[in-house]
Amino acid sequence: MAQKIYPDAKAALDGLLFDGMTIACGGFGLCGIPERLIDALVESGVRDLTVASNNCGIDNVALGKLLRTRQIKKMISSYVGENKEFERQFLAGEVEVEFTPQGTLAERMRAGGAGIPGFYTKTGVGTQVAEGKETKDFDGQTYVLERGIHADISIIKGWKADETGNLMFRKTARNFNQPAATCGKVCIAEVEEIVPVGSLDPDCIHLPSIFVNRLIDGSPYEKQIEFRTVREREAA
Amino acid sequence: MAWDRNQMAARAAKELRDGYYVNLGIGIPTLVANCVPPGMTVTLQSENGMLGIGPFPYEDEVDPDLINAGKQTVSELPQTSFFDSATSFAMIRGGHIDLAVLGGMEVSEKGDLANWMVPGKMIKGMGGAMDLVAGVKKIIVVMEHVSKGGGAKFIPECTLPLTGRNVVDMIITDLAVFQRPDHDSPFKLIELAPGVTKEEVRGKTTANYVE
């Protein structure tokens, strides 16, 4: 059987990187971020990247690291707040952004991975998002044509995977990781634990192995929290 | 006296109905979660992939893999489910969510909403707001009646880039509530904060509306 497990992120990206490539990246804020793979991209020095990702990390964290090293040419994102370096580079014209509504971005990834080159949505009709795009009326309502995303590689973060790449996510860390995984020519997944085949319930696989080409165990993880909000325990 | 943030959220909560699936935006809309009437079941959806949002966690329950769309740590409930972003927006775009409460920078008299960008200044992005206004059955905008500079925010035409065209059903400000029965009708002033007069609202609004 073809071996999908690689010793580390650098090895897992070997032979796949080139300047000007497009990368689909999972995660929402700092939740479910493929941090080992991002670190390896920084180290590789690959440049002029177009990155489809809901966010661009925060200052010098997650994709913010690739921003600081000026390796990103363009982001396809719905929200890039909480990131001063991004704001600076954007206002200085050093990085491009294709602002894409969050649901449209998720569907563009899903469609790209599902062999659907484009789809009509009512999201963004009548706004600058729809400018220059084809529209069509269905049942009296106007929809705009959005294109599926095809990336050169997908980088995602999962919770557990078996040795064939069947993968499970954990809680809200699933987010964009699932659609992003499907739209790259090669998907590289990092997980917290690789388990033997047969130890995951086939009914509970979130991402079937066919979508995972290369796999690393990236543990241990020190997961960061963007906004830590808690409540007090009432006195007994 | 004008309503404060919590009172605006409480007013929005009066629009909740038993069994509703609801998406709450960031800021004042998030406070609506604290105002669900006792005995009423309302399920909160978070666009990052969670249905059934619990309260903020206790300190020893904080989980980095468990956040809301505002990237705040939250807790789960016995009935919670998790899903990916494409499924989340199938719920939103597909018309399965009953109500969304969002913040606003400007609302036009035709129900256009602007809340995502100030050219040259604020470039954060629209997040899920454009999908929400396109797909959710009822859209309530909660915002201050006037800007920090004192300018009207409920106006004839939006000046900022739009989030959606003809999408707002109800506006709750610190001074008043406006509503319209459908997207072809004008907004009607239906409620005033205590001590606020129709004349004061008229003086701070440039949009046309029915009294």
Chai-1 contact restraints between the chains, C-beta under 6 A:
chainA,res_idxA,chainB,res_idxB,connection_type,confidence,min_distance_angstrom,max_distance_angstrom,comment,restraint_id
A,F28,B,N48,contact,1.0,0.0,6.0,A-B,restraint_1
A,G29,B,K71,contact,1.0,0.0,6.0,A-B,restraint_2
A,C31,B,I67,contact,1.0,0.0,6.0,A-B,restraint_3
A,S78,B,G125,contact,1.0,0.0,6.0,A-B,restraint_4
A,S78,B,G127,contact,1.0,0.0,6.0,A-B,restraint_5
A,Y79,B,K124,contact,1.0,0.0,6.0,A-B,restraint_6
A,Y79,B,G125,contact,1.0,0.0,6.0,A-B,restraint_7
A,Y79,B,G127,contact,1.0,0.0,6.0,A-B,restraint_8
A,V80,B,G125,contact,1.0,0.0,6.0,A-B,restraint_9
A,G81,B,K124,contact,1.0,0.0,6.0,A-B,restraint_10
A,F90,B,I123,contact,1.0,0.0,6.0,A-B,restraint_11
A,F99,B,G125,contact,1.0,0.0,6.0,A-B,restraint_12
A,P101,B,M126,contact,1.0,0.0,6.0,A-B,restraint_13
A,P101,B,M130,contact,1.0,0.0,6.0,A-B,restraint_14
A,P101,B,D131,contact,1.0,0.0,6.0,A-B,restraint_15
A,Q102,B,G127,contact,1.0,0.0,6.0,A-B,restraint_16
A,Q102,B,G128,contact,1.0,0.0,6.0,A-B,restraint_17
A,G103,B,F89,contact,1.0,0.0,6.0,A-B,restraint_18
A,G103,B,I92,contact,1.0,0.0,6.0,A-B,restraint_19
A,G103,B,R93,contact,1.0,0.0,6.0,A-B,restraint_20
A,G103,B,D131,contact,1.0,0.0,6.0,A-B,restraint_21
A,A106,B,S85,contact,1.0,0.0,6.0,A-B,restraint_22
A,A106,B,A86,contact,1.0,0.0,6.0,A-B,restraint_23
A,A106,B,F89,contact,1.0,0.0,6.0,A-B,restraint_24
A,E107,B,A86,contact,1.0,0.0,6.0,A-B,restraint_25
A,R110,B,A86,contact,1.0,0.0,6.0,A-B,restraint_26
A,K122,B,A134,contact,1.0,0.0,6.0,A-B,restraint_27
A,T123,B,M130,contact,1.0,0.0,6.0,A-B,restraint_28
A,T123,B,D131,contact,1.0,0.0,6.0,A-B,restraint_29
A,T123,B,A134,contact,1.0,0.0,6.0,A-B,restraint_30
A,G124,B,M130,contact,1.0,0.0,6.0,A-B,restraint_31
A,G126,B,R165,contact,1.0,0.0,6.0,A-B,restraint_32
A,T127,B,L162,contact,1.0,0.0,6.0,A-B,restraint_33
A,Q128,B,P161,contact,1.0,0.0,6.0,A-B,restraint_34
A,R170,B,D65,contact,1.0,0.0,6.0,A-B,restraint_35
A,K171,B,D65,contact,1.0,0.0,6.0,A-B,restraint_36
A,K171,B,L66,contact,1.0,0.0,6.0,A-B,restraint_37
A,K171,B,F82,contact,1.0,0.0,6.0,A-B,restraint_38
A,T172,B,N48,contact,1.0,0.0,6.0,A-B,restraint_39
A,T172,B,G49,contact,1.0,0.0,6.0,A-B,restraint_40
A,T172,B,M50,contact,1.0,0.0,6.0,A-B,restraint_41
A,T172,B,L66,contact,1.0,0.0,6.0,A-B,restraint_42
A,T172,B,I67,contact,1.0,0.0,6.0,A-B,restraint_43
A,A173,B,D65,contact,1.0,0.0,6.0,A-B,restraint_44
A,R174,B,G49,contact,1.0,0.0,6.0,A-B,restraint_45
A,R174,B,F82,contact,1.0,0.0,6.0,A-B,restraint_46
A,R174,B,D84,contact,1.0,0.0,6.0,A-B,restraint_47
A,N175,B,N48,contact,1.0,0.0,6.0,A-B,restraint_48
A,N175,B,G49,contact,1.0,0.0,6.0,A-B,restraint_49
A,N175,B,S85,contact,1.0,0.0,6.0,A-B,restraint_50
A,F176,B,S85,contact,1.0,0.0,6.0,A-B,restraint_51
A,Q178,B,D84,contact,1.0,0.0,6.0,A-B,restraint_52
A,P179,B,A86,contact,1.0,0.0,6.0,A-B,restraint_53
A,K223,B,P64,contact,1.0,0.0,6.0,A-B,restraint_54
A,I225,B,P64,contact,1.0,0.0,6.0,A-B,restraint_55
A,E226,B,K71,contact,1.0,0.0,6.0,A-B,restraint_56
A,F227,B,K71,contact,1.0,0.0,6.0,A-B,restraint_57
A,F227,B,Q72,contact,1.0,0.0,6.0,A-B,restraint_58
A,R228,B,T73,contact,1.0,0.0,6.0,A-B,restraint_59
A,T229,B,F56,contact,1.0,0.0,6.0,A-B,restraint_60
A,T229,B,Q72,contact,1.0,0.0,6.0,A-B,restraint_61
A,T229,B,T73,contact,1.0,0.0,6.0,A-B,restraint_62
A,V230,B,F56,contact,1.0,0.0,6.0,A-B,restraint_63
A,V230,B,P57,contact,1.0,0.0,6.0,A-B,restraint_64
A,V230,B,E59,contact,1.0,0.0,6.0,A-B,restraint_65
A,R231,B,P55,contact,1.0,0.0,6.0,A-B,restraint_66
A,R231,B,F56,contact,1.0,0.0,6.0,A-B,restraint_67
A,R233,B,Y58,contact,1.0,0.0,6.0,A-B,restraint_68
